[in-house]
Amino acid sequence: MRLDKFLKVSRLIKRRTLAKEVADQGRILINGQEAKASTQVKIGDQLEIQFGQKKVTIKVEDLKDTTKKEEAANLYTIVKEVKI
């Protein structure tokens, strides 16, 4: 699954266009490598996302094309959250 679609489906970022912009700015790392919006995400990958003043590291647990709001948090687990 594409990175921008995963971020939208998991509701980490609300819109896919915004997820694409964040990825293209180099603020997302997958397993330590800088990622573009089209980078493929697999189960078990670690994503490091910089949101303004904090950096969140998550582990991908599941991939789904669509999900309900209540189930979106089941697609990932937060490994750590650091304020910058």
Helices and strands as residue ranges (DSSP letters): H 3-9, H 16-24, E 28-30, E 33-34, E 46-51, E 54-60, G 69-75, E 76-83
